[in-house]
Amino acid sequence: MNASTETKKRNLKSIDANSPTVRKMNFEGLEDLPDHYIANNSYLTHNVNAYHVLFPEGERFFIKSVKAFADQVKDPGLSNRVKAFIGQEVQHGKEHEKILEVLKGQHRPIDLMVKIYKWTAFSFFLPLFELIFGKKLKLAVTAGLEHYTASMAEVSIRHQLHEHAYGDMRNLLLWHACEEIEHKSVAYDVLQTVSKSYALRILGFIIASFMFWGYSIAFQHWFLLADKKVSFRKYLQDLNNSREFGRKLYPRLAELSLLYFKKDFHPDQTGGYELANEALITI
């Protein structure tokens, strides 16, 4: 299905890192989402499904982590960016929760996944790390996770990976990617406002890395194992067919991840704003 002919063009305000915009969306036609909606490939689809599980609770965590230190932000520009960041994350959570309802209709084990995710990540691991390393750690983890989401967004848009998605799923993924780039420096700048500790920033990124990859890979394969339409033969076939996507995504993602360890790193150094602007007008 060609998304450009099946959905109406939306008049969206352009990307502005200095003044992010909260864009309320209404994606259509996702109720009849195919079982394997990314390139008819189960491996790729269930990778994206894992992110649908992670994002709503993850974004609520981002909001809480940033809001906890919002009163220490004295710069009016950053304060306004924090408000827009929160508004954007609220909208992202709402749209991904709609997809979770669609996936429940496909008999995916969404409720159990979310329950396990919420308990292990937000009732056990993160509170334990906070107890050991202090309250600012959650903000450092948020900044690290935001670097991952923005990096994946940049690579995805650059290689037009969203074009392989069915119908308006293409637009949902692209809109989310554009806004991740737009607000990618907000949590980082709040962290730098309350603590310039390099050790804290890197510890947060290391924890973020384990969480990001651990949960996404675990949930992806849980989806695959629970998918009655995926035989072992199809798993191997779809895994092999996904390698082209991996060759585009992972080398650049590794490069961007290593940049985070530079002492003078800032998210703006990776750019991507013009790329996001060009992509946004196609939604």
Secondary structure in CASP SS format (residue, H / E / C, confidence):
PFRMAT SS
TARGET T0000
AUTHOR 0000-0000-0000
METHOD secondary structure of the structure
MODEL  1
M C 1.00
N C 1.00
A H 1.00
S H 1.00
T H 1.00
E H 1.00
T C 1.00
K C 1.00
K C 1.00
R C 1.00
N C 1.00
L C 1.00
K C 1.00
S C 1.00
I C 1.00
D C 1.00
A C 1.00
N C 1.00
S C 1.00
P C 1.00
T C 1.00
V C 1.00
R C 1.00
K C 1.00
M C 1.00
N C 1.00
F C 1.00
E C 1.00
G C 1.00
L C 1.00
E C 1.00
D C 1.00
L C 1.00
P C 1.00
D C 1.00
H C 1.00
Y C 1.00
I E 1.00
A C 1.00
N C 1.00
N C 1.00
S H 1.00
Y H 1.00
L H 1.00
T H 1.00
H H 1.00
N H 1.00
V H 1.00
N H 1.00
A H 1.00
Y H 1.00
H H 1.00
V H 1.00
L H 1.00
F H 1.00
P H 1.00
E H 1.00
G H 1.00
E H 1.00
R H 1.00
F H 1.00
F H 1.00
I H 1.00
K H 1.00
S H 1.00
V H 1.00
K H 1.00
A C 1.00
F C 1.00
A H 1.00
D H 1.00
Q H 1.00
V C 1.00
K C 1.00
D C 1.00
P H 1.00
G H 1.00
L H 1.00
S H 1.00
N H 1.00
R H 1.00
V H 1.00
K H 1.00
A H 1.00
F H 1.00
I H 1.00
G H 1.00
Q H 1.00
E H 1.00
V H 1.00
Q H 1.00
H H 1.00
G H 1.00
K H 1.00
E H 1.00
H H 1.00
E H 1.00
K H 1.00
I H 1.00
L H 1.00
E H 1.00
V H 1.00
L H 1.00
K H 1.00
G H 1.00
Q C 1.00
H C 1.00
R C 1.00
P C 1.00
I H 1.00
D H 1.00
L H 1.00
M H 1.00
V H 1.00
K H 1.00
I H 1.00
Y H 1.00
K H 1.00
W H 1.00
T H 1.00
A H 1.00
F H 1.00
S H 1.00
F H 1.00
F H 1.00
L H 1.00
P H 1.00
L H 1.00
F H 1.00
E H 1.00
L H 1.00
I H 1.00
F H 1.00
G C 1.00
K C 1.00
K H 1.00
L H 1.00
K H 1.00
L H 1.00
A H 1.00
V H 1.00
T H 1.00
A H 1.00
G H 1.00
L H 1.00
E H 1.00
H H 1.00
Y H 1.00
T H 1.00
A H 1.00
S H 1.00
M H 1.00
A H 1.00
E H 1.00
V H 1.00
S H 1.00
I H 1.00
R H 1.00
H C 1.00
Q C 1.00
L H 1.00
H H 1.00
E H 1.00
H H 1.00
A E 1.00
Y C 1.00
G C 1.00
D C 1.00
M H 1.00
R H 1.00
N H 1.00
L H 1.00
L H 1.00
L H 1.00
W H 1.00
H H 1.00
A H 1.00
C H 1.00
E H 1.00
E H 1.00
I H 1.00
E H 1.00
H C 1.00
K C 1.00
S C 1.00
V H 1.00
A H 1.00
Y H 1.00
D H 1.00
V H 1.00
L H 1.00
Q H 1.00
T H 1.00
V H 1.00
S C 1.00
K C 1.00
S C 1.00
Y H 1.00
A H 1.00
L H 1.00
R H 1.00
I H 1.00
L H 1.00
G H 1.00
F H 1.00
I H 1.00
I H 1.00
A H 1.00
S H 1.00
F H 1.00
M H 1.00
F H 1.00
W H 1.00
G H 1.00
Y H 1.00
S H 1.00
I H 1.00
A H 1.00
F H 1.00
Q H 1.00
H H 1.00
W H 1.00
F H 1.00
L H 1.00
L H 1.00
A H 1.00
D C 1.00
K C 1.00
K C 1.00
V C 1.00
S C 1.00
F H 1.00
R H 1.00
K H 1.00
Y H 1.00
L H 1.00
Q H 1.00
D H 1.00
L H 1.00
N H 1.00
N H 1.00
S C 1.00
R H 1.00
E H 1.00
F H 1.00
G H 1.00
R H 1.00
K H 1.00
L H 1.00
Y H 1.00
P H 1.00
R H 1.00
L H 1.00
A H 1.00
E H 1.00
L H 1.00
S H 1.00
L H 1.00
L H 1.00
Y C 1.00
F C 1.00
K C 1.00
K C 1.00
D C 1.00
F C 1.00
H C 1.00
P H 1.00
D H 1.00
Q H 1.00
T H 1.00
G C 1.00
G C 1.00
Y H 1.00
E H 1.00
L H 1.00
A H 1.00
N H 1.00
E H 1.00
A H 1.00
L H 1.00
I C 1.00
T C 1.00
I C 1.00
END
